[in-house]
């Protein structure tokens, strides 16, 4: 049986029936990685020996009638999440020798549930990028067509799941970095409400925007993963102390009584006709499931990208100041003075995109420019929050494209940062407002590239997103469609 091609819930049934052991499954996943990884490049670090030992332990737990919700399930993690005893690079040379002495809270939760961590996945350096071409350890390819990007910054996380190298993965989403690669790779990706999942142990890019979330093969797996990683964490000052519902119980058939809002600003100039057609077809399927549809307006959407690229770099310039060669990570050993060591370490350790954003953020926060830039961007952020509040007074969720276009060719936008930034125009507003967003596959372009539908909801309304996504899956022939590798 092709174990790596199964969903988590299908594999759980086999494990529970003792038709396969966690060790056999993990060995099958590593065999899959050995077969396709050279062509995909999703991993930075592979944790083979520790994973096989953990799989053996999981098997013994199952034999004793023990084990959590993910017992014996192999999965990989975006390399921006700290893993005790396992190299964590954030896709950057500046953290090349860093091995964390502790786990991120989400890793503790996964391991408590019995998950087998098989490695760390490629990403844009410090999560800065939309194509995963900014990684210091190589560029992963889209499994559907290896001449195309897999999306970013959680590109390795999406590519590994799409290529059946991992049953699920964790990514982080600062401006669309879970939803966009999920859309480009034809899988499910969820950015939870800000504060729903602990950020402790996440190497921060922009602290008021970053959120950890799951990338999975279907919505049912997504609900399971979200239940495992959610919850209040006293170690994270941004964590919200709110009860976690059973997200899997939200996966009910039919959408009678639900109202879907269609933001008119998300269907304007620059939207690829194939993306628009796929999304409209998906909306019709949701109407068939019983939902009603109405037009809504998010009038400040057009200012989202500009506000984001002031707020996020400003926070990055502060967060990345800690990487100076003193406490951990890379240090330039040829420097003659302390100041020279700072300069040389950061110049050699950071890539071009990270340097660009540090400079942008430092400028926006500098004396004489704070009010003109950062303060103004924060005011725009408030207006975007109000737009969402008004929209959710009229509807349960918003449905739209995830990105204006399908994936583009590798290198196509590498020398045009502005064009790259604009590719996140439809995902950034959710991060600015702190609301949840879900990407679910809804079509395939004529070029054979996946297209995703974005579902957004009010704060802590992930259940509604998952219910809508689940119903779309039931009515579209997308689950189980695989890239030809």
C-alpha positions as CSV (number, residue, x, y, z in Angstrom):
1,X,0.0,0.0,0.0
2,X,1.1,3.6,-0.7
3,X,1.2,4.7,2.9
4,X,2.8,8.1,2.2
5,X,-0.1,9.0,-0.1
6,X,-2.7,8.6,2.6
7,X,-4.4,11.3,4.7
8,X,-3.8,11.3,8.5
9,X,-7.3,10.1,9.2
10,X,-7.0,7.2,6.8
11,X,-3.6,6.2,8.3
12,X,-5.0,6.5,11.8
13,X,-7.6,3.9,11.0
14,X,-4.9,1.5,9.7
15,X,-2.7,2.1,12.8
16,X,-5.7,1.5,15.1
17,X,-6.5,-1.8,13.4
18,X,-2.8,-2.8,13.6
19,X,-2.6,-3.2,9.8
20,X,0.6,-1.3,9.8
21,X,3.0,-0.1,12.5
22,X,4.4,3.5,12.9
23,X,7.9,2.2,12.1
24,X,6.7,0.7,8.8
25,X,5.0,4.0,7.9
26,X,8.0,6.1,8.9
27,X,10.3,3.9,6.8
28,X,7.9,4.2,3.9
29,X,8.0,8.0,4.2
30,X,11.8,8.1,4.2
31,X,11.8,5.8,1.2
32,X,9.5,8.3,-0.5
33,X,11.8,11.2,0.5
34,X,14.8,9.2,-0.9
35,X,12.9,8.9,-4.2
36,X,11.6,12.4,-4.8
37,X,13.5,14.8,-2.5
38,X,16.3,15.4,-5.0
39,X,13.7,16.7,-7.5
40,X,11.7,18.8,-4.9
41,X,14.2,20.1,-2.4
42,X,11.7,20.6,0.4
43,X,14.0,19.7,3.3
44,X,16.8,21.6,5.0
45,X,17.4,18.9,7.7
46,X,16.2,15.2,7.7
47,X,15.9,13.7,11.2
48,X,16.1,10.0,10.2
49,X,17.6,8.2,13.2
50,X,15.7,10.0,15.9
51,X,12.4,9.7,13.9
52,X,12.8,5.9,13.5
53,X,13.4,5.6,17.3
54,X,10.4,7.7,18.0
55,X,8.3,5.6,15.6
56,X,9.3,2.5,17.5
57,X,8.2,4.1,20.7
58,X,4.9,5.1,19.2
59,X,4.3,1.5,18.1
60,X,4.8,0.3,21.7
61,X,2.4,3.0,22.9
62,X,-0.3,1.8,20.5
63,X,0.3,-1.8,21.5
64,X,-0.4,-0.7,25.1
65,X,-3.6,1.1,24.1
66,X,-2.0,4.4,24.6
67,X,-0.9,7.3,22.4
68,X,-2.4,10.6,21.4
69,X,-4.3,11.9,18.4
70,X,-1.2,11.8,16.1
71,X,0.5,8.7,17.5
72,X,2.9,7.3,14.9
73,X,2.2,10.0,12.3
74,X,5.3,11.3,10.5
75,X,5.5,15.0,9.8
76,X,8.0,17.7,9.1
77,X,8.2,21.3,10.4
78,X,9.0,24.7,8.8
79,X,12.6,25.5,9.9
80,X,11.5,28.7,11.7
81,X,10.1,26.7,14.7
82,X,12.6,25.6,17.4
83,X,13.2,21.9,17.8
84,X,15.3,20.8,20.8
85,X,18.5,19.1,19.7
86,X,17.7,19.5,16.0
87,X,19.3,22.3,13.8
88,X,17.0,25.3,13.3
89,X,18.2,27.8,10.6
90,X,15.2,30.0,9.6
91,X,16.5,29.5,6.1
92,X,19.5,31.8,6.9
93,X,23.3,31.3,7.1
94,X,23.3,33.6,10.2
95,X,21.8,30.7,12.2
96,X,23.8,27.9,10.5
97,X,25.3,26.3,13.7
98,X,22.2,26.9,15.9
99,X,20.7,23.9,17.7
100,X,17.9,25.0,20.1
101,X,18.1,23.8,23.7
102,X,14.3,23.8,23.9
103,X,11.2,23.0,21.9
104,X,8.6,25.5,20.7
105,X,5.3,24.9,22.4
106,X,3.7,23.6,19.2
107,X,6.5,20.9,19.0
108,X,5.8,19.9,22.6
109,X,2.1,19.6,21.7
110,X,2.8,17.5,18.6
111,X,5.1,15.2,20.4
112,X,2.6,14.8,23.3
113,X,0.1,13.8,20.7
114,X,2.6,11.1,19.4
115,X,3.7,12.7,16.2
116,X,7.0,11.6,14.7
117,X,9.1,14.7,13.6
118,X,11.0,13.7,10.5
119,X,12.8,16.9,9.7
120,X,12.8,20.6,9.0
121,X,11.5,22.2,5.9
122,X,12.8,24.9,3.5
123,X,11.6,28.4,3.8
124,X,12.3,32.0,2.7
125,X,15.0,33.4,5.0
126,X,13.3,34.5,8.2
127,X,10.0,34.0,6.4
128,X,10.6,37.0,4.1
129,X,9.3,36.1,0.7
130,X,6.5,34.8,-1.5
131,X,8.3,32.2,-3.6
132,X,10.8,30.4,-1.3
133,X,13.6,31.7,-3.6
134,X,15.2,33.5,-0.7
135,X,16.4,30.4,1.2
136,X,20.1,30.1,1.8
137,X,19.9,26.3,1.4
138,X,18.4,26.0,-2.0
139,X,15.1,26.6,-3.7
140,X,12.3,24.0,-3.4
141,X,10.3,23.2,-6.6
142,X,6.5,23.0,-7.1
143,X,5.6,19.2,-7.2
144,X,3.0,20.0,-9.9
145,X,5.6,21.5,-12.2
146,X,9.2,21.8,-11.1
147,X,9.8,24.9,-13.3
148,X,7.4,26.8,-11.0
149,X,7.6,28.2,-7.5
150,X,5.9,26.4,-4.7
151,X,5.1,29.6,-2.9
152,X,6.5,31.2,0.2
153,X,7.5,31.6,2.8
154,X,6.3,28.2,3.9
155,X,7.1,26.7,0.5
156,X,9.0,23.7,1.7
157,X,6.1,22.9,4.1
158,X,3.6,23.0,1.2
159,X,5.8,21.1,-1.2
160,X,6.6,18.3,1.2
161,X,2.9,17.6,1.9
162,X,1.9,17.9,-1.8
163,X,4.8,15.5,-2.7
164,X,3.7,13.0,0.0
165,X,7.0,13.5,1.8
166,X,5.1,14.4,5.0
167,X,1.5,13.6,6.1
168,X,1.2,17.2,7.3
169,X,3.5,20.1,8.3
170,X,3.5,23.3,10.3
171,X,4.2,26.6,8.6
172,X,4.0,30.3,9.8
173,X,1.9,33.0,8.2
174,X,2.9,36.6,8.4
175,X,1.3,38.0,5.2
176,X,-0.1,34.8,3.6
177,X,2.8,32.5,4.0
178,X,0.7,29.4,4.8
179,X,-2.3,30.1,2.5
180,X,-0.4,31.2,-0.6
181,X,2.0,28.1,-0.9
182,X,-1.0,25.8,0.1
183,X,-2.9,27.3,-2.9
184,X,0.1,27.0,-5.3
185,X,0.7,23.3,-4.2
186,X,-2.9,22.2,-4.2
187,X,-3.2,21.4,-0.5
188,X,-5.1,22.8,2.6
189,X,-3.5,25.6,4.7
190,X,-4.8,27.4,7.7
191,X,-3.7,30.6,9.4
192,X,-5.4,30.6,12.7
193,X,-6.6,33.7,14.6
194,X,-3.7,35.6,16.1
195,X,-3.3,34.3,19.6
196,X,-5.0,30.9,19.0
197,X,-1.7,29.0,18.6
198,X,1.3,29.7,20.8
199,X,4.2,31.6,19.2
200,X,6.7,30.6,21.8
201,X,9.7,29.1,20.0
202,X,8.8,30.7,16.7
203,X,11.7,32.7,15.4
204,X,10.0,36.0,14.9
205,X,9.8,38.0,11.7
206,X,7.0,40.5,12.6
207,X,5.6,39.8,16.1
208,X,2.2,41.3,15.7
209,X,1.5,39.4,12.4
210,X,3.2,36.0,12.7
211,X,1.0,32.9,13.4
212,X,1.8,29.2,13.2
213,X,-0.7,27.0,11.4
214,X,-1.1,23.6,9.7
215,X,-0.7,22.5,6.1
216,X,-2.5,19.2,5.3
217,X,-3.9,17.0,2.5
218,X,-7.5,17.7,3.4
219,X,-9.7,19.8,5.7
220,X,-10.4,16.9,8.1
221,X,-6.7,16.6,8.7
222,X,-6.5,20.3,9.1
223,X,-9.1,20.3,11.9
224,X,-7.3,17.5,13.7
225,X,-3.9,19.3,13.5
226,X,-5.5,22.6,14.7
227,X,-7.0,20.8,17.7
228,X,-3.6,19.5,18.7
229,X,-1.6,22.7,18.4
230,X,-4.2,25.3,19.7
231,X,-4.6,26.5,23.3
232,X,-3.4,29.1,25.8
233,X,0.3,29.2,26.6
234,X,1.5,31.3,29.5
235,X,5.0,31.4,27.9
236,X,3.6,33.5,25.1
237,X,2.3,37.0,26.0
238,X,0.3,37.1,22.7
239,X,-1.6,33.8,23.5
240,X,-5.3,34.2,24.2
241,X,-6.8,32.3,27.1
242,X,-9.9,31.0,25.3
243,X,-11.4,27.5,25.2
244,X,-10.5,25.4,22.2
245,X,-13.5,23.8,20.5
246,X,-13.6,20.4,18.9
247,X,-12.8,21.5,15.3
248,X,-13.5,18.1,13.9
249,X,-17.1,18.3,15.1
250,X,-17.5,21.4,12.9
251,X,-17.1,19.2,9.7
252,X,-20.8,18.8,9.0
253,X,-22.4,18.4,5.6
254,X,-24.5,21.3,4.3
255,X,-24.3,25.0,4.7
256,X,-27.9,25.9,5.3
257,X,-28.2,29.2,7.2
258,X,-24.7,30.4,6.4
259,X,-24.1,33.5,4.4
260,X,-20.9,33.9,2.3
261,X,-19.6,37.4,1.6
262,X,-17.9,38.1,-1.7
263,X,-15.5,41.1,-1.3
264,X,-15.8,43.1,-4.5
265,X,-12.3,44.5,-4.1
266,X,-10.8,41.0,-4.4
267,X,-12.1,40.6,-8.0
268,X,-10.6,43.6,-9.6
269,X,-7.8,44.4,-12.0
270,X,-5.0,41.9,-12.1
271,X,-7.0,38.8,-11.2
272,X,-6.2,36.0,-13.6
273,X,-9.3,34.8,-15.5
274,X,-8.7,31.2,-14.7
275,X,-8.5,32.0,-11.0
276,X,-11.7,34.0,-11.2
277,X,-13.5,31.2,-13.0
278,X,-12.3,28.5,-10.5
279,X,-13.4,30.6,-7.5
280,X,-16.8,31.4,-9.0
281,X,-17.3,27.7,-9.7
282,X,-16.4,27.0,-6.1
283,X,-18.9,29.6,-4.9
284,X,-21.7,27.9,-6.9
285,X,-20.8,24.6,-5.3
286,X,-21.1,26.2,-1.9
287,X,-24.5,27.6,-2.9
288,X,-25.5,24.1,-3.8
289,X,-24.6,23.1,-0.3
290,X,-27.2,25.5,1.1
291,X,-25.2,28.7,1.6
292,X,-26.5,32.1,0.5
293,X,-24.2,34.7,-1.1
294,X,-24.0,38.4,-1.0
295,X,-21.6,41.1,-2.1
296,X,-19.7,43.0,0.6
297,X,-17.0,45.7,0.5
298,X,-13.6,45.9,2.1
299,X,-12.8,49.4,0.9
300,X,-9.3,49.7,2.4
301,X,-7.9,46.5,0.9
302,X,-5.9,48.5,-1.7
303,X,-3.8,50.0,1.2
304,X,-3.0,46.7,2.8
305,X,0.2,45.9,1.0
306,X,1.6,49.4,1.6
307,X,0.7,49.2,5.4
308,X,2.1,45.7,5.7
309,X,5.5,46.7,4.1
310,X,5.9,49.4,6.7
311,X,4.7,47.5,9.8
312,X,6.4,44.1,9.0
313,X,9.9,45.5,8.2
314,X,9.7,47.8,11.2
315,X,9.1,44.9,13.5
316,X,11.7,42.8,11.6
317,X,14.4,45.5,12.1
318,X,13.8,45.2,15.9
319,X,13.5,41.4,16.0
320,X,16.5,40.7,13.9
321,X,18.8,43.0,15.9
322,X,19.5,40.0,18.2
323,X,21.4,38.2,15.4
324,X,24.8,39.9,16.0
325,X,27.2,37.1,16.4
326,X,27.5,37.4,20.1
327,X,25.1,34.9,21.7
328,X,24.3,32.3,19.1
329,X,24.5,31.6,15.4
330,X,27.2,32.7,12.9
331,X,30.1,34.9,14.0
332,X,32.7,36.4,11.6
333,X,36.1,35.4,13.2
334,X,38.2,37.8,11.1
335,X,36.8,41.0,12.6
336,X,39.3,43.1,14.5
337,X,36.9,45.1,16.7
338,X,33.4,44.5,18.2
339,X,31.7,46.9,15.8
340,X,33.5,45.3,12.9
341,X,32.3,41.9,14.0
342,X,28.7,43.1,14.1
343,X,29.0,44.5,10.6
344,X,30.7,41.6,9.0
345,X,28.6,38.9,10.7
346,X,25.3,40.6,9.6
347,X,26.6,41.4,6.2
348,X,27.7,37.8,5.5
349,X,24.9,36.1,7.4
350,X,21.8,37.8,6.1
351,X,20.6,37.5,2.5
352,X,19.6,40.4,0.2
353,X,15.8,40.3,1.0
354,X,16.4,40.3,4.7
355,X,18.8,43.2,4.4
356,X,16.3,45.1,2.3
357,X,13.6,44.7,4.9
358,X,15.8,45.6,7.8
359,X,16.8,48.8,6.1
360,X,13.2,49.6,5.2
361,X,12.0,49.0,8.8
362,X,14.8,50.9,10.4
363,X,14.1,53.9,8.1
364,X,10.3,53.8,8.9
365,X,11.1,53.9,12.6
366,X,13.8,56.5,12.5
367,X,13.4,59.9,14.1
368,X,11.4,62.2,11.8
369,X,9.8,59.4,9.8
370,X,7.9,57.5,12.5
371,X,4.7,59.6,12.3
372,X,4.8,59.8,8.5
373,X,5.2,56.0,8.0
374,X,4.7,53.6,10.9
375,X,2.0,55.6,12.7
376,X,0.1,56.1,9.4
377,X,0.4,52.4,8.6
378,X,-1.0,51.5,12.0
379,X,-4.0,53.8,11.4
380,X,-4.6,52.1,8.0
381,X,-4.4,48.8,9.9
382,X,-7.3,50.0,12.2
383,X,-9.4,50.9,9.1
384,X,-8.8,47.4,7.7
385,X,-10.0,45.9,11.0
386,X,-13.1,48.0,10.9
387,X,-13.8,46.9,7.3
388,X,-13.8,43.3,8.4
389,X,-16.0,44.0,11.4
390,X,-18.6,45.6,9.2
391,X,-18.4,42.7,6.7
392,X,-18.8,40.1,9.3
393,X,-21.9,41.9,10.6
394,X,-23.5,40.9,7.3
395,X,-22.1,37.5,6.6
396,X,-20.5,34.4,8.3
397,X,-17.4,34.1,6.2
398,X,-15.7,35.8,3.2
399,X,-14.7,33.7,0.2
400,X,-12.3,34.9,-2.5
401,X,-9.2,33.9,-4.4
402,X,-6.0,33.3,-2.3
403,X,-3.7,34.9,-4.9
404,X,-4.4,36.9,-8.1
405,X,-2.6,34.2,-10.2
406,X,-1.5,30.6,-10.1
407,X,2.2,29.9,-9.4
408,X,4.7,31.7,-11.6
409,X,8.0,30.4,-13.1
410,X,11.1,30.2,-10.9
411,X,13.1,33.4,-11.3
412,X,10.3,35.3,-13.0
413,X,9.9,37.9,-10.3
414,X,13.2,37.6,-8.5
415,X,14.5,40.9,-9.8
416,X,11.2,42.8,-9.3
417,X,10.5,42.9,-5.5
418,X,7.4,45.1,-5.9
419,X,5.7,42.6,-8.2
420,X,6.5,39.9,-5.7
421,X,5.1,41.9,-2.8
422,X,1.9,42.6,-4.7
423,X,1.3,38.8,-5.1
424,X,0.2,38.8,-1.4
425,X,-2.4,41.6,-1.9
426,X,-5.4,39.2,-1.1
427,X,-3.8,37.5,2.0
428,X,-2.1,40.4,3.8
429,X,-5.3,42.0,5.2
430,X,-6.2,39.0,7.3
431,X,-2.8,39.2,9.1
432,X,-3.2,42.9,9.7
433,X,-6.6,42.2,11.3
434,X,-5.5,39.1,13.1
435,X,-8.4,37.0,11.7
436,X,-8.2,33.4,10.5
437,X,-7.9,32.4,6.9
438,X,-8.1,29.0,5.1
439,X,-6.9,28.0,1.7
440,X,-8.7,25.0,0.0
441,X,-8.0,23.7,-3.5
442,X,-10.7,24.7,-5.9
443,X,-9.3,24.1,-9.4
444,X,-6.5,23.4,-11.8
445,X,-5.3,25.9,-14.4
446,X,-4.8,24.9,-18.1
447,X,-1.1,24.8,-17.3
448,X,-1.7,22.1,-14.7
449,X,-1.2,24.4,-11.6
450,X,-3.5,24.3,-8.6
451,X,-5.8,27.2,-7.7
452,X,-7.0,27.8,-4.1
453,X,-10.1,29.4,-2.6
454,X,-9.6,31.6,0.5
455,X,-12.1,31.5,3.3
456,X,-11.8,34.2,6.0
457,X,-13.8,34.5,9.2
458,X,-14.1,36.7,12.3
459,X,-11.7,36.2,15.3
460,X,-11.8,32.6,16.7
461,X,-14.3,31.5,14.0
462,X,-12.1,28.7,12.6
463,X,-15.0,26.3,12.9
464,X,-16.9,28.2,10.3
465,X,-14.0,28.2,7.9
466,X,-13.4,24.5,8.3
467,X,-17.1,23.7,7.8
468,X,-17.2,25.7,4.5
469,X,-13.9,24.2,3.4
470,X,-15.1,20.7,4.2
471,X,-18.3,21.2,2.2
472,X,-16.3,22.5,-0.8
473,X,-14.2,19.3,-0.7
474,X,-17.2,17.2,-0.8
475,X,-18.5,18.9,-3.9
476,X,-15.2,19.3,-5.9
477,X,-13.1,16.5,-7.3
478,X,-9.9,17.8,-5.8
479,X,-9.0,15.6,-2.8
480,X,-6.7,12.8,-3.8
481,X,-5.5,14.6,-7.0
482,X,-1.7,14.3,-7.0
483,X,1.2,15.8,-8.9
484,X,2.9,13.4,-11.3
485,X,6.3,12.6,-9.7
